[in-house]
């Protein structure tokens, strides 16, 4: 069994267009010994309009752009690239691989070529499973730094080589190989076939989504319970109390802690205060931390910030 690590650079990427200019790959044996390493450069047949992952301009590739005009177009190199990726004795890997698989898919459609057909793994997804963290998509450079790997970003073959070294280091840390990583974290490889792309999945990712959905449902239940209480008691508040004219708003986590939020808002109503769900409409904002986004919105709109503990202490004396 061999490993094929690949990376793609494009002259431009839009929603339904990805004009490839480089297909870099590194072929190794099961012990990560390099057998082949090459940057297949392509004439993208279009201008370079480079943006980063967030769509911001300013990304620069370490190539001479004018040189690309003398290279073959994608259809000319398609058979060789297809043979590399569809080799039966190879496990295909990349970093955030689904992006590169999508670029291949768009180019085959652009030139009306048959779809690629292969399974693939993603070192970023391996790392997310190993870290048990699915809230962050680790960049190749960040992973390389954490694992002690140096490379020049955005040269396709160098990115492919860095991806290989990151994968090797991760396998060494986990005491296994690529197949062992997939088995350990119950990772199902991604796939492209018939122009349809399936992303990799794992038991850890499914558990993360299940937990996320459980938290969402708990939040919705707490939210509904809290606002039923607010709407029911708002018009019963005491007029002319010590908090008359004060309009309060709580941070989300305080609202969701119904055992706390109900007691607080009940005490606020008993002293003549009001409550709003909109931080920009309050004049007193309550949170555990001033740095959370809703607190910043409230303060910018002119509200006073009061820590939760201070409000609880003040209401006890009323």
C-alpha positions as CSV (number, residue, x, y, z in Angstrom):
1,X,0.0,0.0,0.0
2,X,1.2,3.5,-0.9
3,X,0.1,7.0,0.2
4,X,-0.6,9.8,-2.2
5,X,-0.6,13.3,-0.7
6,X,-1.9,16.1,-3.0
7,X,-2.6,19.8,-3.0
8,X,-4.1,22.1,-5.6
9,X,-3.6,25.8,-6.3
10,X,-6.0,27.8,-8.4
11,X,-5.6,31.0,-10.4
12,X,-9.1,31.9,-9.3
13,X,-12.0,30.3,-7.4
14,X,-15.6,31.3,-7.6
15,X,-18.8,29.5,-6.7
16,X,-18.9,27.2,-9.8
17,X,-15.4,27.9,-11.2
18,X,-11.9,26.8,-10.0
19,X,-9.2,27.3,-12.6
20,X,-6.4,25.1,-11.5
21,X,-2.8,26.2,-12.0
22,X,-0.9,23.5,-10.0
23,X,-1.4,20.0,-8.8
24,X,1.3,19.0,-6.4
25,X,1.7,15.5,-5.1
26,X,4.0,13.4,-3.0
27,X,3.9,9.6,-3.3
28,X,5.3,7.5,-0.4
29,X,5.3,4.0,0.8
30,X,3.6,2.9,4.1
31,X,6.6,4.2,6.1
32,X,6.4,7.6,4.5
33,X,9.5,7.2,2.4
34,X,9.1,9.5,-0.6
35,X,8.9,7.6,-3.9
36,X,7.8,10.5,-6.1
37,X,7.4,14.3,-5.6
38,X,6.2,16.7,-8.3
39,X,4.5,20.0,-9.0
40,X,2.4,19.5,-12.2
41,X,1.9,23.1,-13.4
42,X,-1.1,24.0,-15.6
43,X,-2.2,26.8,-17.8
44,X,-5.4,27.9,-16.1
45,X,-6.7,29.7,-19.2
46,X,-7.7,32.7,-17.2
47,X,-6.4,35.6,-15.2
48,X,-5.2,35.2,-11.6
49,X,-7.6,36.6,-9.0
50,X,-6.3,35.3,-5.7
51,X,-8.1,35.4,-2.4
52,X,-7.6,33.6,0.9
53,X,-10.1,31.1,2.5
54,X,-12.2,34.0,3.8
55,X,-12.4,35.6,0.4
56,X,-10.0,38.4,1.1
57,X,-7.6,39.5,-1.7
58,X,-3.9,39.7,-1.3
59,X,-2.9,36.0,-1.4
60,X,0.3,35.6,-3.4
61,X,1.5,32.2,-4.9
62,X,5.2,31.5,-5.0
63,X,5.3,31.2,-8.8
64,X,5.9,33.5,-11.8
65,X,2.3,33.9,-13.1
66,X,3.4,34.7,-16.7
67,X,5.1,31.3,-16.9
68,X,1.8,29.4,-16.6
69,X,0.9,30.3,-20.2
70,X,3.5,27.9,-21.5
71,X,2.3,24.9,-19.5
72,X,-0.3,22.3,-20.6
73,X,-4.0,22.9,-19.8
74,X,-5.9,20.7,-17.4
75,X,-7.3,18.3,-20.1
76,X,-3.7,17.5,-21.2
77,X,-2.6,16.5,-17.7
78,X,-6.0,15.0,-16.7
79,X,-5.1,11.3,-17.6
80,X,-1.9,11.5,-15.5
81,X,-3.7,13.1,-12.5
82,X,-6.6,10.7,-12.8
83,X,-4.2,7.7,-12.9
84,X,-2.4,9.0,-9.7
85,X,-5.6,9.5,-7.7
86,X,-7.4,6.3,-8.9
87,X,-4.4,4.0,-8.4
88,X,-5.9,1.0,-6.5
89,X,-2.8,0.4,-4.4
90,X,-2.9,4.0,-3.0
91,X,-4.6,5.8,-0.1
92,X,-5.3,9.4,-1.2
93,X,-4.8,12.1,1.4
94,X,-4.8,15.9,1.6
95,X,-5.4,18.8,4.0
96,X,-9.1,20.1,4.0
97,X,-9.2,17.6,1.1
98,X,-12.8,18.3,0.1
99,X,-11.8,21.7,-1.2
100,X,-9.3,20.2,-3.6
101,X,-11.7,17.4,-4.6
102,X,-14.2,20.1,-5.4
103,X,-11.6,22.0,-7.6
104,X,-11.0,18.7,-9.5
105,X,-14.8,18.3,-9.9
106,X,-15.3,21.8,-11.2
107,X,-12.4,21.4,-13.7
108,X,-13.8,18.2,-15.1
109,X,-17.2,19.8,-15.6
110,X,-15.5,22.9,-17.1
111,X,-13.8,20.8,-19.8
112,X,-16.6,18.1,-20.0
113,X,-14.3,15.3,-18.8
114,X,-15.4,12.1,-17.0
115,X,-15.7,12.4,-13.3
116,X,-12.9,11.4,-11.0
117,X,-13.6,8.3,-8.9
118,X,-11.7,7.7,-5.7
119,X,-11.8,7.6,-1.9
120,X,-9.9,10.1,0.1
121,X,-8.8,11.0,3.7
122,X,-8.2,14.4,5.3
123,X,-5.3,15.0,7.7
124,X,-7.2,18.0,9.1
125,X,-10.1,15.7,9.9
126,X,-7.7,13.2,11.4
127,X,-6.3,15.9,13.6
128,X,-9.8,17.2,14.7
129,X,-10.7,13.7,15.8
130,X,-7.4,13.2,17.6
131,X,-7.9,16.5,19.4
132,X,-11.6,15.8,20.0
133,X,-12.3,19.3,18.8
134,X,-14.8,19.8,15.9
135,X,-15.3,23.5,16.6
136,X,-12.1,24.6,14.9
137,X,-10.8,23.8,11.4
138,X,-7.1,23.7,11.9
139,X,-5.0,25.3,9.1
140,X,-2.1,23.4,7.7
141,X,0.4,26.0,9.0
142,X,-1.1,25.8,12.5
143,X,-1.0,22.0,12.5
144,X,2.6,22.0,11.2
145,X,3.7,24.4,13.9
146,X,2.1,22.4,16.6
147,X,3.7,19.2,15.3
148,X,7.1,20.8,14.5
149,X,7.0,20.8,10.7
150,X,8.3,23.6,8.5
151,X,7.2,24.4,5.0
152,X,6.6,27.2,2.4
153,X,2.9,27.7,2.1
154,X,0.9,27.8,-1.2
155,X,3.4,26.0,-3.4
156,X,1.3,22.9,-4.2
157,X,4.0,20.3,-3.9
158,X,5.4,21.9,-0.7
159,X,1.9,21.9,0.8
160,X,1.5,18.2,-0.2
161,X,4.9,17.4,1.4
162,X,4.0,19.3,4.6
163,X,0.7,17.4,4.7
164,X,2.7,14.2,4.5
165,X,5.0,15.2,7.3
166,X,2.1,16.3,9.5
167,X,0.4,13.0,8.8
168,X,3.6,11.1,9.6
169,X,4.1,13.0,12.9
170,X,0.5,12.4,13.8
171,X,0.8,8.7,13.1
172,X,4.0,8.6,15.2
173,X,2.2,10.4,18.1
174,X,-0.7,8.0,17.9
175,X,1.5,4.9,17.5
176,X,-0.2,3.7,14.3
177,X,-0.4,4.2,10.5
178,X,-3.0,5.9,8.3
179,X,-5.3,2.9,8.3
180,X,-4.9,2.6,12.1
181,X,-5.9,6.3,12.5
182,X,-9.1,5.7,10.5
183,X,-9.9,2.6,12.5
184,X,-9.1,4.2,15.9
185,X,-11.4,7.1,15.4
186,X,-13.9,5.2,13.3
187,X,-13.4,7.6,10.3
188,X,-15.1,6.9,7.0
189,X,-13.2,8.1,4.0
190,X,-14.7,10.8,1.7
191,X,-15.5,9.9,-1.9
192,X,-16.0,11.4,-5.3
193,X,-17.9,9.5,-8.0
194,X,-20.2,10.6,-10.8
195,X,-19.4,14.3,-10.0
196,X,-20.9,13.7,-6.5
197,X,-18.7,14.4,-3.4
198,X,-19.1,12.8,0.0
199,X,-17.2,14.3,2.9
200,X,-15.4,12.2,5.5
201,X,-17.3,11.4,8.7
202,X,-16.6,9.8,12.0
203,X,-18.2,8.6,15.2
204,X,-16.7,11.6,17.0
205,X,-18.2,14.0,14.5
206,X,-21.6,12.4,14.8
207,X,-21.4,12.6,18.6
208,X,-20.4,16.3,18.4
209,X,-23.5,17.1,16.2
210,X,-25.8,15.1,18.5
211,X,-24.4,17.0,21.5
212,X,-24.7,20.3,19.7
213,X,-28.4,19.5,18.8
214,X,-29.1,18.6,22.4
215,X,-27.7,21.9,23.6
216,X,-29.7,23.8,21.0
217,X,-32.9,22.1,22.1
218,X,-32.1,22.8,25.7
219,X,-31.4,26.4,24.9
220,X,-34.7,26.7,23.0
221,X,-36.7,25.1,25.9
222,X,-35.0,27.4,28.5
223,X,-35.5,30.5,26.2
224,X,-39.2,29.8,25.8
225,X,-39.7,29.1,29.5
226,X,-37.9,32.3,30.5
227,X,-39.8,34.6,28.1
228,X,-43.2,33.0,29.0
229,X,-42.4,34.1,32.6
230,X,-41.2,37.6,31.5
231,X,-44.3,38.2,29.3
232,X,-46.6,36.9,32.0
233,X,-45.2,39.1,34.8
234,X,-44.0,42.2,32.9
235,X,-47.4,44.1,33.3
236,X,-47.6,43.1,37.0
237,X,-44.4,44.9,37.9
238,X,-44.5,47.5,40.7
239,X,-44.9,51.0,39.5
240,X,-42.6,53.7,41.1
241,X,-40.2,51.3,42.7
242,X,-36.5,51.8,43.2
243,X,-35.7,50.5,39.7
244,X,-38.3,52.6,37.9
245,X,-36.9,53.6,34.5
246,X,-34.3,50.8,34.5
247,X,-34.5,48.4,31.5
248,X,-32.5,45.3,32.0
249,X,-31.1,42.7,29.6
250,X,-29.3,39.5,30.5
251,X,-26.5,37.6,28.7
252,X,-27.8,34.4,26.9
253,X,-26.2,32.0,29.4
254,X,-28.0,33.8,32.3
255,X,-31.3,33.7,30.4
256,X,-30.9,30.0,29.9
257,X,-30.2,29.3,33.6
258,X,-33.9,29.6,34.3
259,X,-33.5,28.9,38.1
260,X,-31.4,32.1,38.3
261,X,-33.0,34.3,35.6
262,X,-36.5,33.9,36.8
263,X,-35.6,35.0,40.4
264,X,-33.6,38.0,39.1
265,X,-36.3,39.3,36.7
266,X,-39.0,38.7,39.4
267,X,-37.0,40.9,41.8
268,X,-36.5,43.5,39.1
269,X,-40.2,43.6,38.4
270,X,-41.0,43.9,42.1
271,X,-38.8,47.0,42.2
272,X,-40.3,48.6,39.1
273,X,-37.7,47.7,36.6
274,X,-38.4,46.4,33.0
275,X,-36.8,43.7,30.8
276,X,-36.0,43.5,27.1
277,X,-34.5,40.8,25.0
278,X,-32.6,43.3,22.9
279,X,-29.2,44.5,24.3
280,X,-29.3,47.7,22.3
281,X,-32.7,48.7,24.0
282,X,-31.6,48.2,27.6
283,X,-29.8,50.7,29.9
284,X,-28.5,48.0,32.2
285,X,-26.8,44.9,30.9
286,X,-26.1,41.9,33.1
287,X,-23.4,39.3,32.2
288,X,-20.6,37.3,33.8
289,X,-18.1,38.8,31.4
290,X,-17.9,42.2,29.8
291,X,-16.1,40.9,26.7
292,X,-19.0,38.8,25.4
293,X,-20.5,40.1,22.1
294,X,-24.0,41.1,23.4
295,X,-22.4,43.0,26.3
296,X,-20.3,45.0,23.8
297,X,-23.4,45.8,21.7
298,X,-25.3,47.0,24.9
299,X,-22.4,49.1,26.1
300,X,-21.9,50.7,22.7
301,X,-25.6,51.6,22.7
302,X,-25.1,53.4,26.1
303,X,-26.0,50.7,28.6
304,X,-24.3,50.3,31.9
305,X,-22.6,47.0,32.5
306,X,-23.1,45.2,35.8
307,X,-21.6,41.8,36.7
308,X,-24.1,39.2,37.6
309,X,-22.7,38.9,41.2
310,X,-23.1,42.6,41.8
311,X,-26.8,42.6,40.7
312,X,-27.6,39.5,42.8
313,X,-26.0,41.3,45.9
314,X,-27.9,44.5,45.1
315,X,-31.3,42.8,44.8
316,X,-30.8,41.0,48.0
317,X,-30.7,44.4,49.9
318,X,-33.8,45.8,48.2
